[in-house]
């Protein structure tokens, strides 16, 4: 592992000096412009009621809580964290204010804040783990939030909606973005399989959420306490989905947790291929599980923090090793079945928090009911080549569904659009509406729209646009399949070569034929006999 000095000293905006004498060397994550730290904080709570006094690691008094906060803040500042993911924080809106305020105080800045997610409540049906959540602290002078902090599967997984989270960040200096998923999977306890089936479901939900609903940027980073060791099935499933472990990439002996004297990685850093190319280093900082004198002075959890360095940049896709330099266009016949996924359509949100989802039964779905007002959500197709077509048609198998007792303005709120100058931002492209022939209500039916001739070119995108002025009067939009098909120039009919000798004409049953060289031809030159 690369290291640098154990004594960290730096000026914070030329205002004050943060200094902390670390008992062990700090990781060197290279030429990073952003540093993400992930920490299972082990019951970071201020609920000192009797019902919580039996939880392991819970601070029993405000004094002990403040001591724990200071220990963590020193470590996060020493690691030069720009984003901190904290697992096992109390479920209320203000708990993360303590650690962000401590980091501001110790550094002499006002750079750190936290995401207010509205997840609160200390009691829930699933037990004590319902009283904790996963959250974000970040440097708002370096990073901006894009969209909303997602809570995947809130409606179907009451126990875990507060512990699997997703947020898109934008680096202010470069305008580059990435998706950060903060996770705390089911613990290794309870049930015949020790929670393994639930952890596998956690993986499935997370992979699907990242695949289908967070397509604004391709770079995706997964961190947190996954309660699974390297080589166990949940981690293997994440690897199969295209996410690679970064801790062992940079340190083959990395560990974040010790149980029964055995070291292992429970707190992972996993990245997809484009994100991995922008990682400058990823290491565990063994401050809580280290072997050094007076370690008790520094311990605040039974999990070590991990730090990952990012140098964000645009990453070009892997080129085709044998590209066709000038592929001939074919007659367009694009078919999409949304019951199997988003089919490389890209989601973009202008406002609101409704997400595009896919379902094996209903296909593509989006619903703004009881979410935020003023929804504007787009779903843009891959590039289409319609240049061969004389005409083309859009076809949907869809329905409008509503629970509010009053149908929203679906003709204007659930619409289809087409553009020939889209690049990567729906707000900068020129769009023309494709008016659908039918808006079936609570029953799937086919709807069509003719593609205007101006868009029979080689760089076309169609897009779903979902809008809703008010959350109380918003519809569901459900689309099983979509297609864009063209009618192209008929292929020339190969003609039989006409003989060159003199010919005679005759009628048979009212049909004109040509006789030449002892053979009979149709008037078009096709040999008859």
N, C-alpha and C positions, 0 to 999 in steps of 0.2 A: 504494500500500500504506500502510495506517495504521502509524505507528511510535510508539515512545516512547523515552525516553533510552537511550543506549548503556551507561550504568552502572547495573547492577542491585544493589540493596541492600535486604535485608529481614531481619526478625527471624524466626527459626524457633522457634516455641513459647517465645519469650522466653528461649531458652537461649544462642544464639550468633548471630553475624551472618555471612551469606554475601555476599561482594562479589566482583564480577568485572567487569573493564573490557572490554567488548566493542568490537572495532574497527569494528563497523557497528551501525546502529540495530536494535533488537529489534522483532519484529512485535507489534502490538497486536491480540489476538483478541477484544477487547470484554469484555462482562460474562459471562465464562465461569466456571462453578464447577468444571469439569474440563478439563484440557488434556492432549491426547494428542500425543506426539511419535513420529515414525517415522524410523528411521535405518538405512541400509545402512552398517554399521560397517567394511566392507572388511577381511575376514579378522581378526576379533577372536578371536585364538587364543593359546594358551600352548604350543602344540606346536612347540618350537624344533628338532625333529629335522631331520636333513639333507634328508629327503624333502620337507620343507615350505619349505626356504630359497629355492626358486625361485618361490614364489608372490608375485604383486605385492602390495605393501602389508603383507605379514606382518611383525609385529614380530620382530626377530631375537634379542632378549634380553628378560629380565624387566624390565630398566630401561626399554627402549623400550615394552614393553607397559604398564607403569605410567604412563608419560608419555601414551600414547594414552588410557588410562582416565581420567586426570585432565582431559585436554582435553575428552573427551566429557561427563564429569560436570559440568564447568563450564557447558557449553552447555545440557545438559538442565535444570540448576537455573535458569539464566538464563531459559529458556523456561517455567519454573514447571511442569515436566512432572509430571502425576499418574500417567500411564501412559507407558512407553517401549516401543515395538516395535523390536527390534534384529534386523536381517538379517545373515547371515554371521557368526554366533557359532559357536564350536567346539561340536561335538556331545558335550557331557558335562553332568552335572548341576550343576556348580559354576561354570561360566564366567560366568554372569550375576551371581554373588555379588560379583565384583570391582567391577562398575559400581554395583550397589546399595549396597555398602559405601562406595565412594568418594562417592556422593551423600549418604549418611548422615553421613560424616565432614565433608565440606565444608559441609553445612548445619547440622551440630551436632544432628541429630535421629536417631531410629531409625525413621523413617517408611517407608523404602523396603525392599521385599523383591522376590523374583522367583518365578515359577512353576516349580516343579520338575516337569519333564515326563517324566523317565525316558528321554529320547532321548540315547543315548550311542554311542560308537564312532567311530573316526577313519578307518576304511577301509571302503569298500563297493564293490560291483561297478560302479556307474555312474561312478566316477571321483572327482576331487578335490571336486566339489560335494557329494558324499555326506558329506564331513567337516564340513559346516556345517549350521546350522539357524536357524530363526527363533524368537524367544522374547519373553517379557514381563517387564518390571520395573514395579512399581506401588506407589503409596502406600496401604498397607493400613489406614491410619487414616482415609482418606477413601473407600476402595473395598473391597468384598467380592467374592469370587469366587462365581459361581453355577454349579453343576454342575461339569463337568470341562473341561479344556483339550483341545479336539478336534483330532485329527489326521486330516483327511478322507482316505479312500481309502488307508489304510495297507496294506490287503491287496492292492491292485491297482496301486499306484504306488510301488514301493520307493524310487525316486529322489526323489520329492517329498513323501513323507508328513511329513518333518520341516520342510518349508518353507512349507506352506500350513496355517495354524493358525486356530482359532476359539476365542474365550473370551467368556462372558457376564459382565459386571460389573454390580454394584449400587452406586449411590451411597448411602453410609450415611446422610447427612443427609436425603435426600429419599425414599429407598427406591425411586427410579426406576432402571430397568435399560436396558442397551443391549448389542448384540452387536458385538464387535470382531473383525474378521478380519485377521490379520497374514500377509503374503504375500511370497514371493520367487519370481517366475516364472522359467522357463527363460531363460538368457542368450542374447544375440544372437550365437551362434556355433555351429558344428558342424552338419553335415547340409546337404543341398541347399537347404532353405528357411530356413537360419540359425536353426533352432529354432522357427519360427513355428507349425508344426503342434502342437508340444508346448505352446506358450503358449496356443493356442486350446483345447487339451484342459484346461489348467490353469483357464481361464475356465469351461469347461463344468462341470468338477467342482466348482469353488467355487460357482457359481450354484446348482447342484442341491443342494449340501450346505446352503447358506443357505436355500433355498426349502423343502426337505422336512424338515430335521432340527433346525432351530433356531427353533422357533415359540413359545418361551416369551415373547418380546418382539418386537414388529414392527420396532424401530429397529435398523438394521444399517449398520455403518461398515466400509469396506474400506480398508486402508492397506498400504503396503509398496512394494518395488521390483518393479514389474510388467514391467520390461524391454521396455516398449512405449511409444512416444510417442503423444501426443494425435493422434487421427485414424487410427491404425493399427488393424487389425482386432480384436485382443483388447480394446482400449478401446471400440471401437464395439459389440462384442458385450456388454460390461458395461453400456454405456448402453442398449442394446436390452432388457436384462434389468431395467432400472429403476434403475440406479445412475448418479448424475450427478457429474461432476468438481467438487470444491469449491475447488481451488486457483485455477482460472481464473474461478470465480464471484466471488472476492474480489480477484483480481489478474490481469488479462488478460495481463500480461507475465511471469507466474511461470515459473521454470525451476528444476530441481534438479540438472542434469547438463550438462556441456559436453564435446562430443566433436568433435574436428577444428575447434574454434572455433565450432561451432554449439550454441546453447543449446536445451534441451528438457526436458520433464517425463518422467522415468522413475519417479519416486517419487510415487505418486498418493494422493489422498484422495477416495474415492467413497462416496456415501451414497444410500440409498433415500429416498423422499419424506418419510416421517415423521421420519427421522433428520435430513434436511437442514433441517427446520423448527426443529431444536434446536441448530444450529451457529451460533456467533456470529462466527466468523472462521476462515480457513484460509490459511496462508502458508508459503512456503519461506523458510528462514533461510540465506542464501548465505554461510555461514562457511567452507566448503571450496572453493567455486568463485567467491568474491567477488574483486573487483579493488580491493585496498587495500594500503597499505604494510606490509611485513613479514608478508604473509599466511602465510608458511611457519610462523610461530610458532603458528598456530591450526589448521592443517590436520591432520585425522586420518583422512580418507576422501576418495574422489573423488565421493561423493554428498553433497548438502546435506540436513540434516534438514528435516522439515516439521512444523508444529505446527497443531493444530486445536482450537478452543475449543468446549466443549459447555455448554449450559444445559438440563439435562434437565427435561422436563415431560411430562405426559400430552398427547398430540396426538389430537384427535378426528378420526375419518375424514371424508373429504370427503362432505358430505351429498348425497343424491339431489336433483337440481334440480327434480324433479317427483314428489314422493312421493305415494303413495296413503295418505290419512290413516287409512283403516280397511279394509285389503284383506280381501276375503272369503276365508276358508280354503277350500282345495280338498281333495278326498280325498287323503290322503298317498300319495305314490309317490316315495320317495327312492332313487336308484340311484347307486352309487359304483363306479367301476372303478379300482382302485389300481395297475393296470399303467400308468396315465398320470400318476400323481402322488398327492399326499396329499388332493386334493379338499377343501381348506380345513379338514381336521382339524388340531387343534392338539396338538403334542407337549408333555408335561410330565414331568419326572423328579423323583420323590421321593427315590430313592437309586439308586446304580449308574451305569454308563456305557454301557449298551447303547442304540443309537439305532434309531429307526424309519426305515426306508429304503423306497424303492419301486424296482421292477424291471419291465422290459417283459415278462419271462417269468413271474416268481413273484408279482408284485403287491407288496402290503405285506409287509415282512419285518422281523423283529427276532430277535436271537440273543444270548443271554447266555453262551454256551459259551466258556470260557477267558477271560472278562472278570472283573469284580469280583463278589464275593459280595453277597447281599442286594439283588438288583435289584428295583426297583418303578418301572415306566415306564408312562405313560398316554398315550393318544391319543384326544382328545375331538372329537366331531363338531360341526359347526355347529348352530345352534338349529333344532329341528324343531317344526312345528305339526301335532299329531295331534288337534286338537280336533274335527275333522269326522268322525272315525272312530268306528264302533261297536266295532271290534276292529282290532288291528294286529299284524304279525309281523315279526320280525327274521330275515334270511336271510343266511348267509355261504357262500362257496365257499372253503374253507380246508383246510389240512393241518398236522399236527405233524410236524416232521422232527428227527432227532437223530443225532449222530455219536459219542455217548459209549458206545454199546453198552447203555445202560440208560435206559429212558424215564423222564423226570422226571414230576412230579405234575401233568400237564397239566390235569386237571379243575379243579385249584385254582390253577394257575400261569398258564394262558392263558384269561382269562375276559372276559365282556362284562357291562357295567353300564349303568344308566340313572338319570338324575337330573332333577328338575324345579326345582332351586334352585341349579344351578351358575352361578357368575359367571366367575371367572378362576383359581380355585385348586381343584384336585381334593381337597385335604386339608380344605377347609372345607365342601364340598358333602355332601349326603346321597345315598348311592348304594344302589341295589337291584340284586342280581345277576340277570342274564338267563341262565338255565341252558340251554346249548346241547344240541341233540338228538344231536350226533355230534362226535367228535374223531378224524377219519380220520388215520391214520399213514402218512406217506410216499406219500400218494395223495390228490389233491384230491377232495372230496365236499361235498355240500350239508348245512348244519346250520341248524336253525331254532330260534326261541324266541318264545313268545307275549309280547307287550307287556302288562304288567298294566294293568287298566282305570284305575287311579289315575293313570297317566301319559298318558292320552288328553287332554292339555291342549295349550296353545299355546307352552310354553317348556320343551322337552324336549331333553336331550342323551343320546346313547349314547356309550359309551367302551370302547375296548380297554384291558385292563389286563394287563401282562406282569410276572410276578414269578419270581424264582429264588433259592432260599436259598443255593445253592452254584454256583460257576462250573463245577465239574466235572460237574454233573448238571443242565444247563440245556438246554432245547429251542430249536429254531427254531420260529417261528410264521409261517406264510406265508398271506396272504389275497388272493386274486385280486379278488373282488368282494364287495360288501355291499349290502343293500337293507333299507329299512323301508317296508312297504306296508300300506295300510289297507282295510278293508271299511266302506263308508259307507251311510247311509240310502238306500234305493232312491228314485229320483225318482218323484213322484206321476204316475200315468197319466192323461193328459188324457181325460176322458170325453165322449162324445157327449151333448148335451143331450136329455133325454127329452121327447117330445111331451106336450102338456097335455090332448089329447082322450082320451076313453075308449078303452081298449085291450082286446084279447082275447088269451088265451094258448093256445098249442097245442104239441103234441109232434111232432117229426119225428125218426125214427130214435133215439128215446129221449132227445132233447135238447129242453129247454124253450125256446121262443121267444115273442116278443111281437109281435103284429100291431096296427098303428095307422096311420091315414091312408094306407092302401095300401102301407105299408112294413113290412119285417120287421127286428126288432132282437134282439140277444142279450139274455140276462137282465141283463147288465151295461150295456146301453144302446148297444152298438156296432151300427151299421147293417150289416145283412147283405145286403139287396137292396132 
